[in-house]
Amino acid sequence: MDKLELFNALIPLVTPVNSNGAHAATLDEPISETGLDSLDFIMLSIYLSDIYGVPEEIAKQMQAVTVQDMFDYVEKHKTKELPATVKEALERVE
């Protein structure tokens, strides 16, 4: 599963209706430069934690700077097998 594709596919689910333009171009991009605000980041981290099966108490401790940092954290603490596709991953949170 493509991590960058998943990250960008989650953005419309976590941003308010009137937000647009949020996007990550690379996994090394700082989250602060993606156009997500702090609430969007929290929601996205919750969705990623759901997809990866990261327990809530561990997910709350995530301190990611880049998009890759988010994935490194959830992969380190995952308790679920990952879906094969982005579509399957999105089905876990929709």
Backbone hydrogen bonds, N-H to C=O, Kabsch-Sander energy under -0.5 kcal/mol:
donor,donor_aa,acceptor,acceptor_aa,energy
3,K,1,M,-0.6
6,L,2,D,-2.1
7,F,3,K,-2.9
8,N,4,L,-2.4
9,A,5,E,-2.0
10,L,6,L,-1.8
11,I,7,F,-1.0
13,L,10,L,-1.0
14,V,10,L,-1.2
14,V,11,I,-0.9
15,T,11,I,-1.8
19,S,16,P,-1.8
23,H,34,T,-2.6
29,E,26,T,-1.0
31,I,65,V,-3.0
33,E,30,P,-1.8
34,T,31,I,-1.8
36,L,31,I,-0.6
41,F,37,D,-2.4
42,I,38,S,-2.1
43,M,39,L,-2.5
44,L,40,D,-2.7
45,S,41,F,-2.5
46,I,42,I,-2.0
47,Y,43,M,-2.4
48,L,44,L,-2.6
49,S,45,S,-2.2
50,D,46,I,-2.2
51,I,47,Y,-2.4
52,Y,48,L,-2.5
53,G,49,S,-1.2
54,V,49,S,-2.4
58,I,55,P,-0.8
59,A,55,P,-2.8
60,K,56,E,-2.2
61,Q,58,I,-1.5
62,M,59,A,-1.7
67,V,29,E,-1.7
68,Q,27,L,-2.8
70,M,66,T,-1.4
71,F,67,V,-1.7
72,D,68,Q,-2.9
73,Y,69,D,-2.3
74,V,70,M,-2.4
75,E,71,F,-2.4
76,K,72,D,-1.8
77,H,73,Y,-1.5
78,K,75,E,-0.6
79,T,52,Y,-2.0
80,K,52,Y,-1.7
89,A,85,T,-1.9
90,L,86,V,-2.7
91,E,87,K,-1.6
92,R,88,E,-0.7
92,R,89,A,-1.0
93,V,90,L,-1.2
94,E,90,L,-1.6
